[in-house]
């Protein structure tokens, strides 16, 4: 049974013949089994086998299976709170997910969804918008009410995009594919069906397709690992393929994923982007610091000398609770300020080193505008929509989308060679329409400088601005792994068998 696909298992349990006694024993168990299987079937996971290893699932598949474990119980009178359930989902699967959430509501539950997806917002009964900006500029209720009324609210930025008053424009002309390209021949890892793929370089390329169609396997496992091995002699083992051609057109390949920028509170946007070193130089060069003989190391929370030794520069003390999660309490010596009293007596423009760490990126960019080594890095953080993040915000508290944009801004701040390939996996995760617009400006600017940007994406606002689309499918799992079509968004929209094309058809005219 565990070797069956979900579709086969549903069929098996629906046709199961039991004696009267067996039925009495098994009724409640079968109900649970059938509910959960039916849910996975409804959200498009029919092709997965029941014994599939969790580590081999795509992000969208894992998300829906977690949802199945909650929703399959068919509770009534419960309140479900979902944080961006559409992450990693194709528009086709979105429709199925929305239908499932509506069913939950209809049987007597309350469903609260934190979401940026247009279809999900429009399907809701009631919308609450928080804003107007992010960070200190947010936290107010901008609009709240029934969807039919809120959509006309002039204060709501979300409603302005839903109405079409504001929009992400389709480029007037697309960059035609040139001679330079990465050619992958005979890719057959996981569910890829021995396919040949040509990815044009110096272009904005989108890899699309339903969840589980093989996008990550092709882009990350096969292409990125293969290029890394040739460029840097890494120990990566690329996915099965016969040949990878065109690497000579590149000098760098950079993966910008949603992994954390660091595992401890010592890592933060200031340290990751490289702005922290020149900031410490500024403090060490003040008259008072020189008079006291303080060097740059005095202003580090990573080494003894200037930090608070009680909390070792964390500002927090971890208390092990053995069988419960670790509890973090503010250090009672430095009161969370991370440095000792003497270090905090040194000020630069009347601010201590701790007050600088507490600044938001927008404020800090203005504060350090005369120091290019700092301001350039902070300006790029602002450009990718992270003006609200604090310089010293601990890495573990950043969301996946925020961590990805910190990485992107770090790459943007470097000198461009024009021969770099950037691979991004769903960079719009957690982004509002307005943030997506900013992000696209940055990505297209990278391409204008001669770089290649390849994005695995489901967001139609991103896909419609691409120069070239490679659509995989037609379905997920064993029924996927083929190139449905490769071409411009207009070509894909005209292709009858492409699910991406069916949804793209409705978009450019908006």
C-alpha positions in Angstrom: 0.0 0.0 0.0 2.8 2.5 0.8 4.2 1.9 -2.6 1.0 3.2 -4.2 0.6 6.7 -5.5 -2.0 8.9 -3.7 -4.4 8.5 -6.6 -4.1 4.7 -6.5 -4.5 4.7 -2.7 -7.7 6.7 -2.8 -9.1 4.3 -5.3 -8.0 1.3 -3.2 -9.6 2.5 0.0 -12.8 3.6 -1.7 -13.3 0.1 -3.2 -12.2 -1.8 -0.1 -14.7 -4.6 0.8 -15.0 -5.5 4.5 -17.2 -7.8 6.5 -19.7 -6.3 8.9 -17.5 -6.9 11.9 -14.4 -5.5 10.1 -16.5 -2.4 9.1 -17.4 -1.8 12.7 -13.8 -1.9 13.8 -12.4 0.1 10.9 -15.0 2.8 10.2 -13.3 5.6 12.2 -9.8 4.7 11.0 -10.9 4.5 7.4 -12.5 7.9 7.7 -9.3 9.5 8.9 -7.2 7.7 6.1 -9.7 8.7 3.4 -10.0 12.4 4.5 -6.2 12.8 4.5 -5.7 11.1 1.1 -8.6 13.0 -0.4 -7.1 16.3 0.7 -3.8 15.5 -0.9 -5.6 14.4 -4.1 -7.6 17.7 -4.1 -4.5 19.9 -3.9 -2.8 18.1 -6.8 -0.5 15.6 -5.1 -2.0 12.6 -6.9 1.4 11.5 -8.3 3.3 11.2 -5.0 3.8 7.7 -3.5 2.9 7.3 0.1 6.5 6.1 1.0 8.2 9.1 -0.7 11.1 10.4 1.4 10.3 13.9 2.9 13.7 15.2 1.8 13.0 14.7 -1.9 9.8 16.8 -1.8 9.7 20.3 -3.4 8.7 23.2 -1.2 5.2 23.3 -2.5 4.7 19.6 -2.0 5.9 19.7 1.6 3.7 22.7 2.4 0.6 20.9 1.2 1.4 17.7 3.0 1.8 19.7 6.3 -1.6 21.2 5.6 -3.1 17.8 4.9 -2.1 16.6 8.4 -4.0 19.5 9.9 -6.9 19.8 7.5 -7.5 16.0 7.0 -9.0 15.7 10.4 -12.1 17.7 9.2 -12.6 19.6 12.5 -15.6 21.9 12.9 -15.6 25.1 14.9 -11.8 25.5 14.7 -9.7 28.5 13.7 -7.0 27.9 11.2 -4.2 30.4 10.8 -2.1 29.9 7.7 1.1 31.8 6.9 1.4 32.1 3.1 0.1 28.7 2.1 0.6 29.5 -1.6 4.4 29.5 -1.3 5.8 27.2 -4.0 2.4 26.7 -5.6 1.6 27.1 -9.3 -1.5 29.1 -10.1 -3.3 25.9 -11.0 -2.6 24.4 -7.6 -3.6 27.7 -6.0 -7.1 27.3 -7.3 -7.3 23.8 -5.7 -5.9 25.1 -2.4 -8.4 28.0 -2.3 -11.3 25.6 -2.9 -10.1 23.5 0.0 -9.9 26.5 2.3 -13.4 27.5 1.2 -14.6 24.0 2.0 -13.1 24.4 5.5 -15.0 27.7 6.0 -18.2 26.2 4.7 -18.3 23.3 7.2 -18.1 25.8 10.0 -14.4 26.9 10.6 -12.7 30.2 10.6 -9.7 30.5 8.2 -7.2 33.4 8.6 -4.6 33.6 5.9 -1.5 35.9 5.8 -1.0 36.2 2.1 0.2 38.3 -0.9 -1.3 36.1 -3.6 -3.8 38.0 -5.7 -6.2 35.0 -6.3 -6.3 34.1 -2.5 -6.9 37.8 -1.5 -9.8 38.1 -4.0 -11.3 34.8 -2.9 -11.5 36.0 0.8 -14.6 37.3 2.5 -12.9 39.9 4.6 -9.5 41.7 4.2 -7.4 43.5 6.8 -4.4 45.5 5.5 -1.6 46.5 7.8 0.8 49.3 6.9 1.3 51.8 5.4 5.0 50.9 5.2 7.2 48.2 6.8 9.0 48.2 10.2 8.5 51.4 12.2 6.5 52.8 9.3 3.9 50.0 9.6 1.8 48.6 12.4 -1.4 50.5 11.6 -4.7 49.1 10.2 -5.0 50.8 6.8 -8.2 49.1 5.6 -10.5 46.4 7.0 -13.8 45.1 5.8 -15.7 42.9 3.4 -13.7 42.2 0.3 -16.4 43.7 -2.0 -16.1 47.1 -0.2 -12.4 47.2 0.7 -11.4 46.8 -2.9 -12.6 50.4 -3.5 -10.7 51.8 -0.5 -8.4 54.6 -1.8 -6.0 54.2 1.2 -5.2 50.6 0.5 -2.1 49.9 -1.6 -3.1 46.3 -2.0 -6.6 47.3 -3.3 -4.9 49.7 -5.8 -3.0 46.7 -7.3 -6.1 44.5 -7.2 -8.2 47.2 -9.0 -5.4 47.7 -11.6 -4.8 51.4 -10.7 -1.2 50.4 -9.9 0.5 47.5 -11.8 3.8 45.9 -12.7 4.2 46.8 -16.4 5.0 44.3 -19.1 8.2 45.4 -20.9 7.6 47.1 -24.2 10.3 44.9 -25.8 12.0 41.7 -24.7 15.7 40.9 -25.1 16.0 38.4 -27.9 18.1 35.3 -27.1 21.7 35.7 -28.3 24.4 33.2 -29.3 25.6 32.6 -25.7 23.7 29.9 -23.9 24.1 27.1 -21.3 23.1 23.8 -23.0 22.2 20.9 -20.9 21.9 17.6 -22.7 20.3 14.4 -21.5 19.2 15.6 -18.1 17.7 12.6 -16.3 17.9 13.2 -12.5 14.8 12.4 -10.4 11.8 12.8 -12.7 13.6 14.6 -15.7 12.9 12.6 -18.9 16.3 12.7 -20.5 15.7 16.3 -21.7 17.8 18.8 -23.6 17.5 22.4 -22.4 19.0 25.6 -23.8 19.1 28.5 -21.4 20.0 31.9 -23.1 22.6 33.9 -21.2 22.6 37.7 -20.5 18.8 37.4 -20.3 16.1 37.3 -17.6 14.9 33.7 -17.7 12.1 32.1 -15.8 11.7 28.4 -15.1 8.1 27.6 -14.6 5.8 24.6 -14.2 3.5 23.1 -11.6 4.8 21.9 -8.3 7.0 18.8 -8.6 7.6 19.3 -12.4 11.4 19.2 -12.0 12.3 22.9 -11.9 14.7 22.7 -8.9 16.2 19.4 -10.1 17.1 21.0 -13.5 18.2 24.4 -12.2 19.9 23.6 -8.9 20.8 19.9 -8.9 21.9 19.7 -12.6 22.8 23.2 -13.9 24.1 25.0 -10.8 26.0 22.1 -9.4 27.4 21.3 -12.8 28.6 24.9 -13.5 30.1 25.1 -9.9 32.0 22.0 -10.5 33.5 23.3 -13.7 34.2 26.8 -12.5 35.3 26.2 -8.9 36.1 22.4 -8.9 33.6 22.0 -6.0 32.8 18.5 -4.6 29.2 18.9 -5.7 27.8 15.9 -7.5 25.6 17.3 -10.3 22.3 15.5 -11.3 22.5 12.9 -14.0 23.1 14.5 -17.4 25.2 13.7 -20.5 26.7 17.1 -21.2 26.8 20.7 -19.9 28.0 23.2 -22.5 28.6 27.0 -22.5 30.2 27.4 -19.1 33.1 29.3 -20.8 30.8 32.3 -21.2 30.6 32.7 -17.4 33.2 33.6 -14.7 30.8 33.3 -11.6 27.7 31.3 -10.7 25.9 32.5 -7.6 22.9 30.8 -5.9 20.8 33.2 -3.9 18.5 30.9 -1.9 16.3 31.4 1.2 18.7 29.8 3.7 19.5 31.9 6.7 22.5 34.3 6.5 23.8 32.9 9.7 22.7 30.5 12.5 23.4 32.7 15.6 22.5 36.2 16.7 26.1 37.2 16.0 25.2 37.3 12.3 23.1 40.2 11.1 22.6 42.4 7.9 25.4 44.7 8.9 28.0 41.9 9.3 26.7 39.9 6.3 26.8 42.9 3.8 30.3 44.0 5.0 29.0 47.3 6.4 30.0 46.5 9.9 33.8 46.7 9.4 33.9 50.3 8.2 31.4 51.3 10.9 33.8 49.9 13.5 36.6 51.8 11.8 34.6 55.1 12.2 34.2 54.5 15.9 37.9 53.6 16.4 39.0 56.8 14.6 37.0 59.1 16.9 39.2 61.4 19.0 38.0 59.9 22.3 38.7 56.3 21.1 42.2 57.2 19.9 42.9 59.0 23.2 41.9 55.9 25.2 43.8 53.6 22.8 40.8 51.7 21.6 41.3 49.8 18.4 38.7 48.5 15.9 38.5 45.1 17.9 37.1 47.0 20.9 33.8 47.6 18.9 33.3 43.9 18.1 30.7 41.8 19.9 32.5 38.6 18.7 35.7 38.9 20.7 36.6 39.8 24.3 37.8 43.4 25.0 34.8 45.7 24.5 31.8 43.4 24.6 29.8 42.5 27.7 31.4 39.4 29.0 28.3 38.3 31.0 26.4 37.5 27.8 29.5 37.4 25.5 28.2 40.1 23.2 24.8 38.4 22.5 22.7 40.9 24.6 20.7 37.8 25.6 21.4 34.9 27.9 20.2 31.4 26.8 18.7 29.3 29.6 18.6 25.6 28.8 15.2 24.2 29.7 16.2 20.5 29.0 12.9 19.1 27.7 11.5 22.5 26.6 12.8 24.9 24.1 15.7 27.2 25.2 14.5 30.4 26.8 16.4 33.7 26.0 16.4 36.5 28.6 17.9 40.0 28.3 21.4 40.2 29.9 21.0 41.9 33.3 24.5 43.5 33.2 24.4 45.2 29.8 20.6 45.3 29.6 20.8 43.9 26.1 23.3 46.5 24.8 26.0 43.9 24.0 29.0 46.1 24.9 30.5 47.1 28.3 30.1 50.6 29.8 33.5 52.0 28.6 32.8 51.0 25.0 29.4 52.6 25.1 31.0 55.9 26.2 32.5 56.3 22.7 30.1 58.1 20.4 30.1 58.9 16.6 27.8 61.8 15.7 26.3 61.4 19.3 25.4 57.8 18.7 26.9 54.8 20.5 27.8 51.6 18.7 24.7 49.9 20.1 22.4 52.7 18.9 23.9 52.3 15.4 23.0 48.5 15.5 19.5 49.5 16.5 19.0 51.8 13.5 16.9 50.8 10.6 18.6 50.6 7.2 16.9 53.7 5.9 17.9 55.8 8.9 21.5 54.4 8.9 21.9 55.1 5.2 21.2 58.8 5.9 23.3 58.8 9.0 26.4 57.4 7.1 25.8 59.2 3.8 29.3 60.7 4.0 30.9 57.3 4.3 30.6 55.5 0.9 32.0 52.2 2.2 28.9 52.0 4.5 26.2 54.0 2.6 26.6 52.1 -0.7 25.9 48.8 1.0 22.9 50.2 2.9 21.5 51.9 -0.2 21.4 48.5 -2.0 19.6 47.0 1.0 17.0 49.8 0.6 16.7 49.1 -3.1 15.7 45.5 -2.5 13.0 46.7 -0.1 14.7 46.1 3.2 14.8 49.7 4.5 12.8 48.7 7.5 15.3 46.0 8.8 17.6 46.9 11.7 21.3 46.8 11.1 21.8 44.5 14.1 18.7 42.3 13.6 19.8 38.7 14.5 20.0 36.4 11.4 17.6 33.8 12.9 14.8 36.4 13.1 14.9 37.2 9.4 12.3 35.4 7.2 13.5 33.3 4.2 12.5 36.1 1.8 14.4 38.7 3.8 17.5 36.6 4.1 17.4 36.0 0.3 17.2 39.8 -0.3 20.1 40.5 2.1 22.2 38.0 0.0 21.0 39.7 -3.3 21.9 43.2 -2.0 25.4 41.9 -1.0 25.9 40.7 -4.6 24.6 43.9 -6.0 27.1 46.0 -4.0 30.0 44.1 -5.5 31.7 45.3 -8.7 29.9 43.7 -11.7 32.0 41.7 -14.1 29.0 41.2 -16.5 29.7 37.5 -16.8 27.9 36.3 -13.6 25.0 33.8 -13.5 22.5 34.4 -10.7 20.1 31.6 -9.7 17.1 32.6 -7.5 14.5 30.2 -6.1 11.2 32.0 -5.7 12.5 35.4 -4.7 9.0 36.9 -4.4 8.2 34.7 -1.3 6.6 37.0 1.3 6.6 40.0 -1.0 3.8 42.5 -1.6 3.1 43.7 -5.1 5.0 46.9 -4.4 8.1 45.0 -3.2 7.9 42.7 -6.2 8.1 45.8 -8.4 11.2 47.0 -6.6 12.8 43.5 -6.9 12.2 43.3 -10.6 13.8 46.6 -11.2 17.0 45.3 -9.5 17.0 42.0 -11.3 16.5 43.6 -14.7 19.3 46.1 -13.9 21.6 43.1 -13.3 20.7 41.7 -16.8 21.2 45.1 -18.4 24.8 45.0 -17.1 25.4 41.8 -19.1 24.7 39.2 -16.3 22.3 36.2 -16.6 19.4 35.9 -14.1 17.5 32.6 -13.8 14.5 32.6 -11.6 12.4 29.6 -10.5 9.0 31.3 -10.0 5.2 30.9 -10.0 4.4 34.6 -9.6 2.8 35.8 -12.9 4.0 39.4 -12.4 7.6 38.1 -12.5 7.0 35.6 -15.3 5.3 38.2 -17.6 8.4 40.4 -17.5 10.8 37.6 -18.5 12.8 37.6 -21.7 12.5 33.8 -22.0 10.5 31.1 -20.2 11.3 27.4 -19.9 8.1 25.7 -18.9 8.4 22.2 -17.4 5.7 19.6 -16.9 3.0 19.0 -18.0 2.2 17.6 -14.5 4.2 17.0 -11.3 6.2 13.8 -10.3 6.4 11.0 -12.8 4.0 12.8 -15.2 6.4 15.8 -15.3 10.1 16.3 -16.1 9.6 17.3 -19.8 10.0 20.7 -21.5 6.4 21.7 -22.4 7.6 24.9 -24.2 10.5 27.3 -24.3 9.9 30.8 -25.6 8.8 34.3 -24.8 5.8 34.8 -22.4 3.7 35.5 -25.5 4.8 32.1 -27.0 4.0 30.3 -23.7 0.6 32.1 -23.4 -0.4 30.7 -26.9 0.6 27.1 -26.0 -2.5 25.0 -25.4 -0.9 22.4 -23.2 1.0 24.7 -20.8 -0.7 25.3 -17.5 1.5 28.4 -17.0 0.4 29.6 -20.5 -3.3 29.3 -19.5 -2.9 31.7 -16.6 -0.4 33.9 -18.4 -3.0 34.5 -21.2 -5.1 36.5 -18.7 -2.2 38.7 -17.4 -0.5 40.9 -20.0 -3.7 42.6 -21.0 -4.3 43.9 -17.5 
